[in-house]
Amino acid sequence: MIEEKIPYKIYLSENELPRQWYNLRADMINKPAPLLNPKTMKPITKEELSGVFCDELIDQELDENTPYFDIPTPIRDFYKMFRPAPLIRAYCLEEKLGTPAKIYYKFEGNNTSGSHKLNSAIAQAYYAKEQGLKGVTTETGAGQWGTALSMASAYFGLDCKVYMVKVSYEQKPFRREVMRTYGASVTPSPSMETEVGRKILEKFPGTTGSLGCAISEAVEKASTTEGYRYVLGSVLNQVLLHQTVIGLETKAALDKYNVKADIIIGCAGGGSNLGGLIAPFMREKIKGVRDYRIIAVEPESCPSFTRGKYTYDYCDTGMICPLAKMYTLGSGFIPAATHSGGLRYHGMNPILSQLYDDGLMEAVTVKQTEVFAAAQEFARVEGILPAPESSHAIKVAIDEALKCKETGEEKTIVFGLTGTGYFDMVAYQRFNDGKMTDYAPTDEEIEKGFASLPNLDL
C-alpha cells in the first residue's frame, strides 16, 4: 500500500539547491594522510601541484579544516539545468520483493552525461576557465566522466583531451561519440601518444588498459602542454567535495518528510559518488547524532577495499602522480576487462579509506552476473535502465531488503543510482545472451599487484 504522504519522487525546489559543498575532512577525527610528492616522498605542496591541477582546485584538495566551500554562482546556475535531482521511493521494487523495507534511490541520470559526474566536471571546467587556461586533459573508464567533462568544457569554451580505457573505448563506441560530439578528442589508453603509454604497452603488450594507465597519460599530456591542466572524475578529495551536492540534497529530501535512513549504499570505484552521497550522513555518525550503516559495494574483479592494503601508493600506473594513502591493489594491478568500467580503479579515495579503516563503514564485493541480474530486475519494475556501476548498489540494496523480509524489520534503505545504462548495451547484450562470466583475481594476481607498491620508510 502506497503511503499517501510520501510521493514517488521527492523534489526540492530550485531555492533549496545547496549553496555550499561540504568538506567531510573538517569533521573527521582521524584526518586522511597527506599526498606525497613522488620524487621527494614528502607531503606535497600547492606549488608542486600547480603544474598539474588548477590553483583553486589545489586549495580544495589540500584543505582539511574548512567545513564548507561556497559554490560559485556560474556553477549553481549550470546545476539548475538538472538539479536538484529527484529522490525516488522504489514502491514498485518494494512490492515486487515483498519486503517491509522502505527503499529510496537518489537518481543522478537526468542530464546529458547520464550520471553524477557532471556535478564535478562543471566545477573543474569553471576553475580552469577562470584561471585562463586553454584546455584540460583527463581519463575516463566507462565514459561517463569523459562525457561530462566534454560537455562542461564545451560550455566554457575549453579544449578537452580524453584518454579512455581501451576496453571501454571498444565496448562503448557510442559514449565515445558523444564526447566527440561535444568537441573532445578521445584516445584509447594505453596509447603510443605519450611516453608513459609506450612504456606500459611495452611492459603489458595487448593490455586492455586500466584507469591507472589512462590517468598517467592524461597527467603527462597536461604537464607537457602549455595552457593545459589535468582534471579527474574520482579518487581525489576535491572531486568528493563537489559530489556532496548529492548527499546534501538526499538528506534535505528525507528531512522534508521526516524520513530517517538506516542503511546507505553506494557503488565504489574511486569513491566520488559514494563519498558525495554519504558525506552529510557520515557527519552525523561521527558526531554521534545517528548511527547509520554505510555500505560500499565494489566489483569482485577489482576489490580495493576488501582485498587491498591500506598504504601509500601511486595514483597511476605510470607512477608519475602523487602518492596517496589508500586501500589499494597496487598501481601495477590491471583488473579484468569487466563491463563496469567506472569501477576498475586499483585504489580508493583517501577520505573513504580512512573512514573504512576506522570502522565507520562497511565494504562488500559482488559478482558481475549478479549485478546485471539485479539491474534487470530493477529496470523491469522501476522503469530506469541503470548503469552497470550503479547496479552494484542496486544488488546490495535488494539483498538488504530481502533480509528485512526474512526478519520482518522495517528498515529504510537509501542507495545512489549514479546514472543510466543506455550506452552499456553491449554489456546487457552479453548478459541477455548468457555469455557474461564472473571473474575474481587470484591471490597470485593480487600479490603481483602488491609487488608494485612503493617501499617507503615513513
C-alpha positions as CSV (number, residue, x, y, z in Angstrom):
1,M,0.0,0.0,0.0
2,I,1.5,3.4,-1.0
3,E,1.8,5.9,1.8
4,E,-0.1,9.0,0.6
5,K,2.2,11.4,2.4
6,I,5.4,10.2,0.7
7,P,5.4,10.8,-3.1
8,Y,7.1,8.6,-5.6
9,K,9.5,11.4,-6.3
10,I,10.7,13.9,-3.8
11,Y,11.8,17.1,-5.4
12,L,13.5,20.0,-3.8
13,S,12.8,23.5,-5.1
14,E,15.4,25.4,-7.1
15,N,15.8,27.6,-4.0
16,E,16.7,24.5,-2.0
17,L,19.7,23.7,-4.2
18,P,22.8,23.6,-2.0
19,R,24.8,26.8,-1.9
20,Q,27.9,25.2,-0.5
21,W,29.8,22.0,-0.8
22,Y,30.6,20.1,2.4
23,N,34.2,19.2,3.3
24,L,33.8,16.0,5.4
25,R,37.5,16.1,6.4
26,A,36.8,19.1,8.6
27,D,34.7,16.9,11.0
28,M,36.8,13.7,10.8
29,I,38.5,12.7,14.0
30,N,41.3,10.9,12.1
31,K,42.3,13.0,9.1
32,P,43.4,11.4,5.8
33,A,47.1,11.2,5.4
34,P,48.6,13.9,3.1
35,L,49.5,13.3,-0.5
36,L,53.2,12.7,-1.1
37,N,55.5,14.1,-3.8
38,P,56.5,11.1,-6.0
39,K,60.1,12.4,-6.2
40,T,60.8,13.6,-2.6
41,M,58.2,11.3,-0.8
42,K,57.4,14.4,1.4
43,P,53.9,15.9,1.8
44,I,53.2,17.7,-1.5
45,T,52.8,21.5,-1.6
46,K,50.5,23.7,-3.6
47,E,53.5,24.9,-5.6
48,E,54.4,21.3,-6.6
49,L,50.9,20.6,-7.7
50,S,50.4,23.8,-9.7
51,G,51.8,22.3,-12.9
52,V,49.2,19.6,-12.9
53,F,46.0,21.0,-11.3
54,C,44.1,24.3,-11.3
55,D,45.0,26.6,-8.5
56,E,41.6,26.8,-6.8
57,L,41.2,23.0,-7.0
58,I,44.6,22.5,-5.3
59,D,43.3,24.7,-2.4
60,Q,40.2,22.5,-2.2
61,E,42.3,19.3,-2.4
62,L,44.7,20.2,0.4
63,D,42.2,21.9,2.8
64,E,41.1,19.7,5.7
65,N,39.8,22.3,8.1
66,T,37.2,24.4,6.2
67,P,33.9,22.7,6.6
68,Y,32.0,24.4,3.7
69,F,33.0,25.9,0.4
70,D,30.7,28.3,-1.4
71,I,29.5,27.1,-4.8
72,P,30.2,29.9,-7.3
73,T,27.1,31.4,-9.0
74,P,28.0,30.3,-12.5
75,I,28.2,26.7,-11.3
76,R,25.0,26.9,-9.4
77,D,23.3,28.4,-12.5
78,F,24.5,25.4,-14.5
79,Y,23.4,23.0,-11.8
80,K,19.9,24.3,-12.2
81,M,19.6,22.7,-15.6
82,F,19.5,19.3,-13.9
83,R,19.5,19.8,-10.1
84,P,18.1,19.4,-7.6
85,A,17.9,15.7,-8.7
86,P,14.9,13.6,-7.5
87,L,15.0,11.2,-4.6
88,I,12.7,8.3,-5.6
89,R,10.8,5.9,-3.4
90,A,11.0,2.5,-5.0
91,Y,7.5,1.5,-4.3
92,C,7.3,-0.9,-7.2
93,L,10.5,-2.7,-6.3
94,E,9.4,-3.0,-2.6
95,E,6.2,-4.6,-3.8
96,K,8.0,-7.0,-6.2
97,L,10.3,-8.1,-3.4
98,G,7.6,-8.3,-0.8
99,T,9.7,-6.6,1.7
100,P,8.7,-4.4,4.7
101,A,11.8,-2.3,4.0
102,K,11.4,1.2,2.5
103,I,13.7,1.8,-0.4
104,Y,14.8,5.2,-1.8
105,Y,17.3,6.0,-4.5
106,K,18.9,9.2,-5.5
107,F,18.8,9.4,-9.3
108,E,21.7,11.2,-10.9
109,G,21.0,10.3,-14.5
110,N,18.8,13.3,-15.6
111,N,21.5,15.1,-17.6
112,T,23.2,14.5,-21.0
113,S,26.2,12.8,-19.4
114,G,23.8,10.3,-17.9
115,S,25.5,10.4,-14.5
116,H,26.6,12.2,-11.4
117,K,29.9,13.1,-13.0
118,L,28.6,16.4,-14.3
119,N,28.5,17.8,-10.7
120,S,32.3,17.9,-10.6
121,A,33.0,18.3,-14.3
122,I,31.3,21.7,-14.5
123,A,33.1,22.9,-11.3
124,Q,36.6,21.8,-12.6
125,A,35.9,23.3,-16.1
126,Y,34.8,26.6,-14.4
127,Y,38.0,26.9,-12.4
128,A,40.1,26.1,-15.4
129,K,38.4,28.9,-17.4
130,E,38.7,31.3,-14.5
131,Q,42.5,30.6,-14.5
132,G,42.7,31.5,-18.2
133,L,43.7,28.0,-19.4
134,K,43.3,26.8,-22.9
135,G,42.2,23.2,-22.2
136,V,42.1,20.2,-19.9
137,T,43.1,16.6,-20.1
138,T,41.5,13.6,-18.3
139,E,41.0,9.9,-18.2
140,T,37.7,8.0,-18.3
141,G,36.7,4.4,-17.7
142,A,33.1,3.7,-18.7
143,G,32.9,7.1,-20.4
144,Q,30.5,8.9,-18.1
145,W,33.2,11.2,-16.7
146,G,34.7,11.8,-20.2
147,T,31.2,12.7,-21.5
148,A,30.5,15.0,-18.5
149,L,33.8,16.8,-18.9
150,S,33.4,17.1,-22.7
151,M,30.0,18.8,-22.1
152,A,31.4,21.1,-19.4
153,S,34.4,22.0,-21.5
154,A,32.2,22.9,-24.4
155,Y,30.1,25.1,-22.2
156,F,33.1,27.1,-21.1
157,G,34.9,27.0,-24.5
158,L,37.8,24.8,-23.4
159,D,39.7,22.2,-25.4
160,C,39.3,18.7,-23.9
161,K,41.6,15.7,-24.4
162,V,40.3,12.4,-23.1
163,Y,42.2,9.1,-22.6
164,M,39.6,6.4,-22.5
165,V,40.5,2.9,-21.0
166,K,40.9,0.7,-24.1
167,V,38.4,-1.9,-23.1
168,S,35.7,0.7,-22.6
169,Y,36.7,2.5,-25.8
170,E,36.0,-0.7,-27.7
171,Q,32.9,-1.7,-25.7
172,K,31.2,1.7,-25.6
173,P,31.6,3.4,-29.0
174,F,28.5,5.5,-28.6
175,R,29.7,7.0,-25.4
176,R,32.9,7.9,-27.2
177,E,30.9,9.6,-30.0
178,V,29.0,11.7,-27.5
179,M,32.4,13.0,-26.3
180,R,33.4,13.8,-29.8
181,T,30.1,15.5,-30.5
182,Y,30.9,17.9,-27.6
183,G,34.3,18.6,-29.2
184,A,36.6,16.4,-27.2
185,S,39.4,14.2,-28.7
186,V,39.3,10.7,-27.4
187,T,42.3,8.3,-27.4
188,P,42.2,4.6,-26.3
189,S,44.6,4.1,-23.4
190,P,47.3,3.0,-23.1
191,S,48.4,4.6,-26.4
192,M,51.6,5.4,-28.3
193,E,50.9,9.2,-27.9
194,T,52.7,9.5,-24.6
195,E,56.0,8.3,-23.2
196,V,54.2,6.6,-20.3
197,G,51.7,4.9,-22.6
198,R,54.5,3.5,-24.7
199,K,56.2,2.1,-21.6
200,I,53.0,0.5,-20.4
201,L,52.4,-1.2,-23.8
202,E,56.0,-2.5,-23.8
203,K,55.5,-4.0,-20.3
204,F,52.0,-5.2,-20.9
205,P,51.6,-5.9,-24.6
206,G,48.0,-6.3,-25.6
207,T,46.6,-4.9,-22.3
208,T,43.0,-3.7,-22.2
209,G,44.2,-0.9,-20.0
210,S,43.0,0.5,-16.7
211,L,42.1,3.8,-15.1
212,G,45.6,3.9,-13.7
213,C,47.1,3.8,-17.2
214,A,44.8,6.4,-18.5
215,I,45.5,8.7,-15.6
216,S,49.2,8.5,-16.3
217,E,48.7,9.5,-19.9
218,A,46.4,12.4,-19.1
219,V,48.8,13.8,-16.5
220,E,51.8,13.6,-18.8
221,K,49.8,15.3,-21.6
222,A,48.7,18.1,-19.3
223,S,52.1,18.7,-17.7
224,T,53.9,18.8,-21.1
225,T,51.4,21.0,-22.9
226,E,51.3,24.8,-22.2
227,G,48.0,26.2,-21.0
228,Y,46.5,22.8,-20.0
229,R,45.8,21.2,-16.7
230,Y,44.7,17.7,-15.6
231,V,41.2,17.2,-14.1
232,L,39.8,14.0,-12.8
233,G,36.4,12.4,-12.1
234,S,37.0,10.5,-8.9
235,V,39.6,9.4,-6.2
236,L,40.9,12.8,-5.0
237,N,39.3,14.9,-2.3
238,Q,38.3,17.8,-4.5
239,V,36.0,15.6,-6.5
240,L,34.3,14.2,-3.4
241,L,33.8,17.8,-2.3
242,H,31.8,18.7,-5.4
243,Q,29.8,15.5,-5.3
244,T,28.5,16.3,-1.8
245,V,25.6,18.1,-3.6
246,I,24.2,14.5,-3.9
247,G,24.2,13.7,-0.2
248,L,23.1,17.2,0.8
249,E,20.1,17.0,-1.4
250,T,19.3,13.5,-0.4
251,K,19.3,14.4,3.3
252,A,17.3,17.5,2.7
253,A,14.7,15.5,0.8
254,L,14.5,12.9,3.6
255,D,14.3,15.5,6.2
256,K,11.4,17.2,4.3
257,Y,9.2,14.2,5.1
258,N,10.9,13.3,8.4
259,V,12.3,10.1,7.0
260,K,15.3,8.6,8.8
261,A,17.6,6.4,6.8
262,D,19.0,3.2,8.4
263,I,21.2,1.9,5.6
264,I,23.0,3.9,2.9
265,I,24.6,2.1,0.0
266,G,26.8,3.2,-2.9
267,C,29.0,1.6,-5.5
268,A,32.7,2.2,-5.1
269,G,35.4,2.5,-7.7
270,G,37.5,5.6,-7.0
271,G,34.9,6.8,-4.5
272,S,33.3,10.0,-5.9
273,N,29.6,9.1,-5.9
274,L,29.9,7.1,-2.6
275,G,31.7,9.9,-0.8
276,G,29.3,12.5,-2.1
277,L,26.2,10.5,-1.1
278,I,27.3,9.6,2.4
279,A,29.1,12.9,3.5
280,P,26.3,14.6,5.5
281,F,25.2,11.2,7.0
282,M,28.7,10.4,8.0
283,R,29.0,13.8,9.6
284,E,26.1,12.9,11.9
285,K,27.6,9.4,12.5
286,I,30.9,10.9,13.5
287,K,29.2,13.4,15.8
288,G,27.1,10.8,17.4
289,V,23.8,12.2,16.2
290,R,22.7,9.0,14.4
291,D,24.3,5.6,13.8
292,Y,23.8,4.9,10.1
293,R,25.0,1.7,8.5
294,I,27.0,2.7,5.4
295,I,28.0,0.1,2.8
296,A,30.4,0.4,-0.1
297,V,29.9,-2.0,-3.0
298,E,32.8,-2.9,-5.3
299,P,33.2,-5.5,-8.1
300,E,34.7,-8.8,-7.3
301,S,37.1,-8.3,-10.1
302,C,38.6,-5.1,-8.5
303,P,38.3,-5.4,-4.7
304,S,40.3,-2.5,-3.4
305,F,38.6,-2.3,0.0
306,T,38.1,-6.0,0.7
307,R,41.4,-7.4,-0.6
308,G,43.6,-4.4,-0.8
309,K,46.2,-3.0,1.6
310,Y,45.9,0.3,3.4
311,T,49.2,2.0,2.5
312,Y,50.7,4.7,0.4
313,D,50.6,4.0,-3.3
314,Y,50.8,5.8,-6.6
315,C,47.5,7.0,-8.0
316,D,48.5,5.9,-11.5
317,T,50.1,3.0,-13.3
318,G,53.0,5.2,-14.7
319,M,53.9,6.3,-11.1
320,I,54.1,10.0,-12.0
321,C,51.2,11.2,-9.9
322,P,51.3,12.0,-6.2
323,L,51.1,9.1,-3.8
324,A,48.0,8.7,-1.6
325,K,47.5,6.6,1.5
326,M,44.5,4.5,0.5
327,Y,43.2,1.0,0.2
328,T,44.9,-0.3,-2.9
329,L,45.6,-3.3,-5.0
330,G,48.9,-1.7,-6.2
331,S,49.2,0.7,-9.1
332,G,50.5,-2.1,-11.3
333,F,47.3,-4.1,-10.8
334,I,45.5,-4.4,-14.2
335,P,41.9,-5.5,-13.5
336,A,39.9,-7.9,-15.7
337,A,38.0,-6.5,-18.6
338,T,34.6,-6.4,-16.9
339,H,31.7,-4.2,-18.0
340,S,31.7,-1.9,-15.0
341,G,34.5,0.3,-16.4
342,G,34.0,3.1,-13.9
343,L,34.8,0.8,-11.0
344,R,38.1,-0.6,-12.5
345,Y,40.5,1.5,-10.4
346,H,43.2,0.0,-8.3
347,G,42.7,2.3,-5.2
348,M,40.2,4.1,-3.2
349,N,39.8,7.8,-2.2
350,P,41.9,8.7,0.9
351,I,38.8,10.0,2.9
352,L,36.8,6.8,2.3
353,S,39.9,4.7,3.0
354,Q,40.4,6.4,6.4
355,L,36.7,6.0,7.3
356,Y,36.8,2.4,6.4
357,D,39.9,1.8,8.4
358,D,38.3,3.5,11.3
359,G,35.4,1.0,11.1
360,L,32.8,3.7,10.2
361,M,31.7,2.0,7.0
362,E,31.5,-1.5,5.5
363,A,32.5,-2.9,2.2
364,V,31.3,-5.9,0.2
365,T,32.1,-7.3,-3.3
366,V,29.6,-8.7,-5.8
367,K,29.8,-10.8,-8.9
368,Q,29.3,-9.3,-12.4
369,T,26.4,-11.6,-13.4
370,E,24.6,-11.0,-10.1
371,V,24.9,-7.3,-10.7
372,F,23.3,-7.5,-14.1
373,A,20.6,-9.7,-12.8
374,A,19.8,-7.1,-10.2
375,A,19.9,-4.4,-12.9
376,Q,17.4,-6.3,-15.0
377,E,15.0,-6.8,-12.1
378,F,15.2,-3.1,-11.2
379,A,14.7,-2.0,-14.8
380,R,11.6,-4.2,-15.2
381,V,9.8,-2.7,-12.2
382,E,11.3,0.8,-11.8
383,G,11.5,1.8,-15.4
384,I,15.1,3.0,-15.5
385,L,17.9,1.1,-17.2
386,P,20.7,1.5,-14.7
387,A,24.4,1.9,-15.4
388,P,26.5,-1.3,-14.5
389,E,28.3,0.7,-11.9
390,S,25.1,1.8,-10.2
391,S,23.8,-1.7,-10.3
392,H,26.3,-2.8,-7.8
393,A,24.4,-0.7,-5.2
394,I,21.1,-2.0,-6.5
395,K,22.3,-5.6,-5.9
396,V,23.1,-5.0,-2.3
397,A,20.0,-2.8,-1.7
398,I,17.9,-5.8,-2.9
399,D,19.9,-8.1,-0.7
400,E,19.3,-5.9,2.4
401,A,15.6,-5.6,1.6
402,L,15.3,-9.3,1.4
403,K,17.0,-9.7,4.7
404,C,14.3,-7.4,6.1
405,K,11.7,-9.7,4.5
406,E,13.2,-12.6,6.5
407,T,13.3,-10.7,9.8
408,G,10.2,-8.5,9.4
409,E,12.3,-5.4,10.1
410,E,11.1,-2.1,8.5
411,K,14.4,-0.6,7.8
412,T,14.8,2.4,5.5
413,I,17.4,1.8,2.7
414,V,18.9,4.6,0.6
415,F,21.2,4.0,-2.4
416,G,22.8,6.0,-5.1
417,L,21.6,5.4,-8.7
418,T,24.6,7.2,-10.2
419,G,23.5,7.0,-13.8
420,T,21.8,5.3,-16.7
421,G,23.0,2.3,-18.8
422,Y,21.7,3.2,-22.2
423,F,25.3,3.3,-23.6
424,D,26.1,0.0,-22.0
425,M,24.0,-2.2,-24.3
426,V,27.0,-4.4,-25.3
427,A,27.2,-5.5,-21.7
428,Y,23.4,-6.0,-21.4
429,Q,23.6,-8.0,-24.7
430,R,26.2,-10.3,-23.3
431,F,24.2,-10.8,-20.2
432,N,21.0,-11.5,-22.1
433,D,22.8,-13.9,-24.4
434,G,24.2,-15.8,-21.4
435,K,27.7,-15.0,-22.4
436,M,28.7,-12.9,-19.4
437,T,31.1,-14.5,-17.0
438,D,32.4,-13.7,-13.5
439,Y,36.0,-13.2,-12.6
440,A,37.8,-12.8,-9.3
441,P,41.6,-12.2,-9.2
442,T,43.6,-15.0,-7.8
443,D,45.8,-14.5,-4.7
444,E,48.8,-14.6,-7.0
445,E,47.4,-11.8,-9.2
446,I,46.7,-9.7,-6.1
447,E,50.2,-10.3,-4.8
448,K,51.6,-9.3,-8.2
449,G,49.8,-6.0,-7.9
450,F,51.1,-5.5,-4.3
451,A,54.6,-6.0,-5.7
452,S,54.3,-2.6,-7.4
453,L,53.7,-0.8,-4.1
454,P,56.4,1.7,-3.2
455,N,58.8,0.6,-0.4
456,L,58.5,3.6,1.9
457,D,60.0,4.0,5.4
458,L,57.6,6.5,6.9
